[in-house]
Amino acid sequence: MDTVMLVIFVLVFGGLGVMLIAVGAREFFLQRRLMASAVEVDAEVLSAEVRHTTSADTDRRLLRDNSTTSYVPEVRFAYTVGGVRYESDQLYPTVIVSGYASRESALEEIRGYAPGAKVRAYADAATPQRGFLRFRSSANPVWYIVAGVLTLGVLAVISRFL
């Protein structure tokens, strides 16, 4: 039974590490390609808001709460490429988004994107559905790769002791 549990543990954490590396690498190279070939397009902001999520409180003791709240800025906008209308909600040229610890920080990220505003966006003719607002690369794909490598590294260290 111990061997079965060890195999499951290795498969789950090994799979997580590989998945993080694969997603991070794919988004890293796609982001580079989008930045290299994107052109400016006129866009209209459809909505701008901050969404929040709160993790479950797993500490059942009285007056204790270990839940966390994360705030994610979202801007939905419409633009046209090649005569076709598209909508996107990407601030940066990657689908890996950033969460913020405070609502104010998330609001600062979307300041200037009021619904109905005319803004500049960027899109690539090869993948026009992946339009984005900020012509600046995000470090999030690199962090996914780092997290995947660390996960595999910790798994390798732990497996030496088993």
C-alpha positions as protocol buffer text, in pm:
chain_id: "A"
residue {
  index: 1
  type: MET
  ca { x: 0 y: 0 z: 0 }
}
residue {
  index: 2
  type: ASP
  ca { x: 289 y: 239 z: 76 }
}
residue {
  index: 3
  type: THR
  ca { x: 425 y: 191 z: -276 }
}
residue {
  index: 4
  type: VAL
  ca { x: 87 y: 270 z: -431 }
}
residue {
  index: 5
  type: MET
  ca { x: 58 y: 590 z: -226 }
}
residue {
  index: 6
  type: LEU
  ca { x: 413 y: 690 z: -321 }
}
residue {
  index: 7
  type: VAL
  ca { x: 340 y: 635 z: -689 }
}
residue {
  index: 8
  type: ILE
  ca { x: 20 y: 842 z: -665 }
}
residue {
  index: 9
  type: PHE
  ca { x: 208 y: 1119 z: -481 }
}
residue {
  index: 10
  type: VAL
  ca { x: 484 y: 1128 z: -744 }
}
residue {
  index: 11
  type: LEU
  ca { x: 236 y: 1123 z: -1032 }
}
residue {
  index: 12
  type: VAL
  ca { x: 22 y: 1404 z: -887 }
}
residue {
  index: 13
  type: PHE
  ca { x: 307 y: 1640 z: -795 }
}
residue {
  index: 14
  type: GLY
  ca { x: 516 y: 1543 z: -1095 }
}
residue {
  index: 15
  type: GLY
  ca { x: 216 y: 1606 z: -1320 }
}
residue {
  index: 16
  type: LEU
  ca { x: 155 y: 1941 z: -1152 }
}
residue {
  index: 17
  type: GLY
  ca { x: 517 y: 2045 z: -1208 }
}
residue {
  index: 18
  type: VAL
  ca { x: 514 y: 1938 z: -1572 }
}
residue {
  index: 19
  type: MET
  ca { x: 180 y: 2111 z: -1630 }
}
residue {
  index: 20
  type: LEU
  ca { x: 304 y: 2439 z: -1479 }
}
residue {
  index: 21
  type: ILE
  ca { x: 616 y: 2430 z: -1693 }
}
residue {
  index: 22
  type: ALA
  ca { x: 421 y: 2345 z: -2010 }
}
residue {
  index: 23
  type: VAL
  ca { x: 157 y: 2618 z: -1959 }
}
residue {
  index: 24
  type: GLY
  ca { x: 420 y: 2875 z: -1860 }
}
residue {
  index: 25
  type: ALA
  ca { x: 641 y: 2794 z: -2159 }
}
residue {
  index: 26
  type: ARG
  ca { x: 349 y: 2798 z: -2403 }
}
residue {
  index: 27
  type: GLU
  ca { x: 229 y: 3135 z: -2274 }
}
residue {
  index: 28
  type: PHE
  ca { x: 584 y: 3274 z: -2263 }
}
residue {
  index: 29
  type: PHE
  ca { x: 648 y: 3200 z: -2630 }
}
residue {
  index: 30
  type: LEU
  ca { x: 297 y: 3298 z: -2738 }
}
residue {
  index: 31
  type: GLN
  ca { x: 333 y: 3629 z: -2551 }
}
residue {
  index: 32
  type: ARG
  ca { x: 665 y: 3694 z: -2730 }
}
residue {
  index: 33
  type: ARG
  ca { x: 508 y: 3619 z: -3067 }
}
residue {
  index: 34
  type: LEU
  ca { x: 207 y: 3841 z: -2996 }
}
residue {
  index: 35
  type: MET
  ca { x: 432 y: 4127 z: -2886 }
}
residue {
  index: 36
  type: ALA
  ca { x: 642 y: 4092 z: -3203 }
}
residue {
  index: 37
  type: SER
  ca { x: 352 y: 4088 z: -3450 }
}
residue {
  index: 38
  type: ALA
  ca { x: 68 y: 4280 z: -3282 }
}
residue {
  index: 39
  type: VAL
  ca { x: -67 y: 4595 z: -3440 }
}
residue {
  index: 40
  type: GLU
  ca { x: -265 y: 4876 z: -3280 }
}
residue {
  index: 41
  type: VAL
  ca { x: -642 y: 4859 z: -3314 }
}
residue {
  index: 42
  type: ASP
  ca { x: -917 y: 5090 z: -3196 }
}
residue {
  index: 43
  type: ALA
  ca { x: -1123 y: 4940 z: -2917 }
}
residue {
  index: 44
  type: GLU
  ca { x: -1420 y: 5026 z: -2701 }
}
residue {
  index: 45
  type: VAL
  ca { x: -1435 y: 4929 z: -2335 }
}
residue {
  index: 46
  type: LEU
  ca { x: -1749 y: 4726 z: -2269 }
}
residue {
  index: 47
  type: SER
  ca { x: -1701 y: 4675 z: -1896 }
}
residue {
  index: 48
  type: ALA
  ca { x: -1440 y: 4733 z: -1627 }
}
residue {
  index: 49
  type: GLU
  ca { x: -1465 y: 4582 z: -1283 }
}
residue {
  index: 50
  type: VAL
  ca { x: -1277 y: 4414 z: -1006 }
}
residue {
  index: 51
  type: ARG
  ca { x: -1382 y: 4062 z: -920 }
}
residue {
  index: 52
  type: HIS
  ca { x: -1291 y: 3903 z: -592 }
}
residue {
  index: 53
  type: THR
  ca { x: -1262 y: 3549 z: -469 }
}
residue {
  index: 54
  type: THR
  ca { x: -1229 y: 3434 z: -112 }
}
residue {
  index: 55
  type: SER
  ca { x: -1082 y: 3100 z: -17 }
}
residue {
  index: 56
  type: ALA
  ca { x: -1259 y: 2880 z: 233 }
}
residue {
  index: 57
  type: ASP
  ca { x: -1190 y: 2924 z: 603 }
}
residue {
  index: 58
  type: THR
  ca { x: -1038 y: 2594 z: 712 }
}
residue {
  index: 59
  type: ASP
  ca { x: -962 y: 2704 z: 1069 }
}
residue {
  index: 60
  type: ARG
  ca { x: -1278 y: 2625 z: 1264 }
}
residue {
  index: 61
  type: ARG
  ca { x: -1151 y: 2772 z: 1591 }
}
residue {
  index: 62
  type: LEU
  ca { x: -1348 y: 3059 z: 1737 }
}
residue {
  index: 63
  type: LEU
  ca { x: -1224 y: 3403 z: 1628 }
}
residue {
  index: 64
  type: ARG
  ca { x: -982 y: 3247 z: 1377 }
}
residue {
  index: 65
  type: ASP
  ca { x: -1005 y: 3284 z: 1003 }
}
residue {
  index: 66
  type: ASN
  ca { x: -741 y: 3174 z: 754 }
}
residue {
  index: 67
  type: SER
  ca { x: -934 y: 3258 z: 439 }
}
residue {
  index: 68
  type: THR
  ca { x: -776 y: 3491 z: 184 }
}
residue {
  index: 69
  type: THR
  ca { x: -933 y: 3729 z: -63 }
}
residue {
  index: 70
  type: SER
  ca { x: -783 y: 3800 z: -403 }
}
residue {
  index: 71
  type: TYR
  ca { x: -892 y: 4082 z: -634 }
}
residue {
  index: 72
  type: VAL
  ca { x: -867 y: 4046 z: -1012 }
}
residue {
  index: 73
  type: PRO
  ca { x: -910 y: 4345 z: -1246 }
}
residue {
  index: 74
  type: GLU
  ca { x: -1118 y: 4269 z: -1555 }
}
residue {
  index: 75
  type: VAL
  ca { x: -1168 y: 4489 z: -1859 }
}
residue {
  index: 76
  type: ARG
  ca { x: -1381 y: 4358 z: -2145 }
}
residue {
  index: 77
  type: PHE
  ca { x: -1338 y: 4540 z: -2474 }
}
residue {
  index: 78
  type: ALA
  ca { x: -1442 y: 4508 z: -2837 }
}
residue {
  index: 79
  type: TYR
  ca { x: -1226 y: 4567 z: -3144 }
}
residue {
  index: 80
  type: THR
  ca { x: -1220 y: 4486 z: -3514 }
}
residue {
  index: 81
  type: VAL
  ca { x: -953 y: 4300 z: -3709 }
}
residue {
  index: 82
  type: GLY
  ca { x: -997 y: 4234 z: -4081 }
}
residue {
  index: 83
  type: GLY
  ca { x: -1360 y: 4349 z: -4069 }
}
residue {
  index: 84
  type: VAL
  ca { x: -1449 y: 4096 z: -3795 }
}
residue {
  index: 85
  type: ARG
  ca { x: -1553 y: 4212 z: -3446 }
}
residue {
  index: 86
  type: TYR
  ca { x: -1383 y: 4046 z: -3152 }
}
residue {
  index: 87
  type: GLU
  ca { x: -1410 y: 4078 z: -2776 }
}
residue {
  index: 88
  type: SER
  ca { x: -1135 y: 4013 z: -2525 }
}
residue {
  index: 89
  type: ASP
  ca { x: -1065 y: 4063 z: -2156 }
}
residue {
  index: 90
  type: GLN
  ca { x: -687 y: 4041 z: -2162 }
}
residue {
  index: 91
  type: LEU
  ca { x: -494 y: 4331 z: -2012 }
}
residue {
  index: 92
  type: TYR
  ca { x: -161 y: 4176 z: -2114 }
}
residue {
  index: 93
  type: PRO
  ca { x: -65 y: 3936 z: -2396 }
}
residue {
  index: 94
  type: THR
  ca { x: -107 y: 3626 z: -2179 }
}
residue {
  index: 95
  type: VAL
  ca { x: -406 y: 3442 z: -2036 }
}
residue {
  index: 96
  type: ILE
  ca { x: -230 y: 3405 z: -1700 }
}
residue {
  index: 97
  type: VAL
  ca { x: -378 y: 3688 z: -1492 }
}
residue {
  index: 98
  type: SER
  ca { x: -255 y: 3857 z: -1175 }
}
residue {
  index: 99
  type: GLY
  ca { x: -450 y: 3876 z: -855 }
}
residue {
  index: 100
  type: TYR
  ca { x: -406 y: 4157 z: -605 }
}
residue {
  index: 101
  type: ALA
  ca { x: -426 y: 4160 z: -228 }
}
residue {
  index: 102
  type: SER
  ca { x: -633 y: 4479 z: -216 }
}
residue {
  index: 103
  type: ARG
  ca { x: -925 y: 4611 z: -413 }
}
residue {
  index: 104
  type: GLU
  ca { x: -746 y: 4946 z: -446 }
}
residue {
  index: 105
  type: SER
  ca { x: -445 y: 4787 z: -617 }
}
residue {
  index: 106
  type: ALA
  ca { x: -671 y: 4606 z: -863 }
}
residue {
  index: 107
  type: LEU
  ca { x: -866 y: 4926 z: -932 }
}
residue {
  index: 108
  type: GLU
  ca { x: -541 y: 5110 z: -1001 }
}
residue {
  index: 109
  type: GLU
  ca { x: -461 y: 4851 z: -1269 }
}
residue {
  index: 110
  type: ILE
  ca { x: -781 y: 4933 z: -1461 }
}
residue {
  index: 111
  type: ARG
  ca { x: -789 y: 5309 z: -1400 }
}
residue {
  index: 112
  type: GLY
  ca { x: -868 y: 5480 z: -1731 }
}
residue {
  index: 113
  type: TYR
  ca { x: -1079 y: 5195 z: -1869 }
}
residue {
  index: 114
  type: ALA
  ca { x: -1433 y: 5320 z: -1810 }
}
residue {
  index: 115
  type: PRO
  ca { x: -1719 y: 5151 z: -1999 }
}
residue {
  index: 116
  type: GLY
  ca { x: -1774 y: 5325 z: -2332 }
}
residue {
  index: 117
  type: ALA
  ca { x: -1421 y: 5468 z: -2346 }
}
residue {
  index: 118
  type: LYS
  ca { x: -1233 y: 5451 z: -2675 }
}
residue {
  index: 119
  type: VAL
  ca { x: -890 y: 5300 z: -2614 }
}
residue {
  index: 120
  type: ARG
  ca { x: -596 y: 5158 z: -2801 }
}
residue {
  index: 121
  type: ALA
  ca { x: -564 y: 4781 z: -2801 }
}
residue {
  index: 122
  type: TYR
  ca { x: -333 y: 4539 z: -2975 }
}
residue {
  index: 123
  type: ALA
  ca { x: -407 y: 4232 z: -3182 }
}
residue {
  index: 124
  type: ASP
  ca { x: -223 y: 3990 z: -3405 }
}
residue {
  index: 125
  type: ALA
  ca { x: -374 y: 3895 z: -3742 }
}
residue {
  index: 126
  type: ALA
  ca { x: -285 y: 3528 z: -3684 }
}
residue {
  index: 127
  type: THR
  ca { x: -471 y: 3510 z: -3350 }
}
residue {
  index: 128
  type: PRO
  ca { x: -707 y: 3810 z: -3351 }
}
residue {
  index: 129
  type: GLN
  ca { x: -921 y: 3669 z: -3069 }
}
residue {
  index: 130
  type: ARG
  ca { x: -630 y: 3729 z: -2825 }
}
residue {
  index: 131
  type: GLY
  ca { x: -642 y: 4108 z: -2826 }
}
residue {
  index: 132
  type: PHE
  ca { x: -487 y: 4287 z: -2530 }
}
residue {
  index: 133
  type: LEU
  ca { x: -475 y: 4639 z: -2388 }
}
residue {
  index: 134
  type: ARG
  ca { x: -123 y: 4683 z: -2252 }
}
residue {
  index: 135
  type: PHE
  ca { x: 171 y: 4651 z: -2487 }
}
residue {
  index: 136
  type: ARG
  ca { x: 390 y: 4519 z: -2209 }
}
residue {
  index: 137
  type: SER
  ca { x: 487 y: 4162 z: -2139 }
}
residue {
  index: 138
  type: SER
  ca { x: 381 y: 3999 z: -1816 }
}
residue {
  index: 139
  type: ALA
  ca { x: 617 y: 3800 z: -1594 }
}
residue {
  index: 140
  type: ASN
  ca { x: 338 y: 3555 z: -1504 }
}
residue {
  index: 141
  type: PRO
  ca { x: 442 y: 3285 z: -1756 }
}
residue {
  index: 142
  type: VAL
  ca { x: 795 y: 3288 z: -1612 }
}
residue {
  index: 143
  type: TRP
  ca { x: 653 y: 3247 z: -1262 }
}
residue {
  index: 144
  type: TYR
  ca { x: 458 y: 2942 z: -1379 }
}
residue {
  index: 145
  type: ILE
  ca { x: 780 y: 2791 z: -1516 }
}
residue {
  index: 146
  type: VAL
  ca { x: 965 y: 2868 z: -1191 }
}
residue {
  index: 147
  type: ALA
  ca { x: 682 y: 2715 z: -985 }
}
residue {
  index: 148
  type: GLY
  ca { x: 690 y: 2401 z: -1201 }
}
residue {
  index: 149
  type: VAL
  ca { x: 1067 y: 2363 z: -1168 }
}
residue {
  index: 150
  type: LEU
  ca { x: 1045 y: 2417 z: -791 }
}
residue {
  index: 151
  type: THR
  ca { x: 766 y: 2161 z: -766 }
}
residue {
  index: 152
  type: LEU
  ca { x: 976 y: 1903 z: -951 }
}
residue {
  index: 153
  type: GLY
  ca { x: 1281 y: 1996 z: -741 }
}
residue {
  index: 154
  type: VAL
  ca { x: 1093 y: 1949 z: -413 }
}
residue {
  index: 155
  type: LEU
  ca { x: 955 y: 1621 z: -543 }
}
residue {
  index: 156
  type: ALA
  ca { x: 1308 y: 1503 z: -628 }
}
residue {
  index: 157
  type: VAL
  ca { x: 1437 y: 1597 z: -281 }
}
residue {
  index: 158
  type: ILE
  ca { x: 1142 y: 1431 z: -104 }
}
residue {
  index: 159
  type: SER
  ca { x: 1170 y: 1115 z: -313 }
}
residue {
  index: 160
  type: ARG
  ca { x: 1533 y: 1068 z: -200 }
}
residue {
  index: 161
  type: PHE
  ca { x: 1411 y: 1033 z: 159 }
}
residue {
  index: 162
  type: LEU
  ca { x: 1139 y: 782 z: 78 }
}
